[in-house]
């Protein structure tokens, strides 16, 4: 296993278009997270899955955003009707589940979205 | 809500010297984890070190150590014998031990430059 992978690495789109990103977590990890990182800032939590269930969504995740994790494997993050403010790095992370929440999250390389 | 603050946007250190990055946080929880993540340019974020709040002993990982002051809500990272490969963005992060949301809360980051 080579770690968390994300595709595409870069996406340039025009305002109003829809985009979809994919994340493949480490195979034995049942938790998957999405974060957004704007230039010069720390990542901000968007949503997370435990297996195929989406258990938490941040208020940052507007109704234009939707995430799925069919069959508890890879995940997709779709942004509809993109806006310039959506330009950011979208990070995916995965972890195992434990009784306490200190389990390390392993991050992917991110997808950099530029909305023109 | 928890907040994490990194007051040093940029730091510089001479190769082989020691540097300390600062982090403060605010929480009403008593049981939590603190993390330092490293994000090299155009590469994925990796975990540097983790501290459990109920452990009084400061965590160490080779050249990396922390100074955890629970009462002061301070969590600084010391890098000894700095190397050129240490140049990166460093993010301090917080997670409650029993957090239904399971998300990490990140600080704004500190850019570390290492001079040869």
Contacts between the chains, C-beta under 8 A, distances in Angstrom:
chain1	res1	chain2	res2	distance
A	3	B	44	7.7
A	4	B	44	7.5
A	31	B	102	7.0
A	33	B	102	7.6
A	33	B	103	6.9
A	33	B	104	7.9
A	35	B	104	7.8
A	40	B	108	7.6
A	40	B	109	7.4
A	41	B	108	5.8
A	41	B	109	7.1
A	42	B	4	7.6
A	42	B	6	7.9
A	42	B	91	5.1
A	42	B	93	7.7
A	42	B	106	3.3
A	42	B	107	5.4
A	42	B	108	5.2
A	42	B	109	5.2
A	43	B	45	7.7
A	43	B	91	7.4
A	43	B	104	7.5
A	43	B	106	5.1
A	44	B	106	7.3
A	45	B	101	7.5
A	45	B	103	3.6
A	45	B	104	6.7
A	45	B	105	7.4
A	48	B	101	7.6
A	48	B	102	5.7
A	48	B	103	6.6
A	55	B	100	7.9
A	55	B	102	7.6
A	56	B	100	7.2
A	56	B	101	4.7
A	56	B	102	6.7
A	56	B	103	6.9
A	58	B	103	7.5
A	91	B	45	7.2
A	100	B	97	5.2
A	100	B	98	7.0
A	101	B	33	6.9
A	101	B	95	5.5
A	101	B	96	6.7
A	101	B	97	5.7
A	101	B	98	6.5
A	101	B	99	5.3
A	101	B	102	5.8
A	102	B	33	4.3
A	102	B	50	6.5
A	102	B	52	6.3
A	102	B	95	7.2
A	102	B	97	6.9
A	104	B	47	5.3
A	104	B	50	7.2
A	105	B	47	7.8
A	105	B	104	6.5
A	107	B	37	7.8
A	107	B	44	5.0
A	107	B	45	4.2
A	107	B	46	7.4
A	108	B	44	6.0
A	109	B	43	7.0
A	109	B	44	4.5
A	110	B	44	7.0
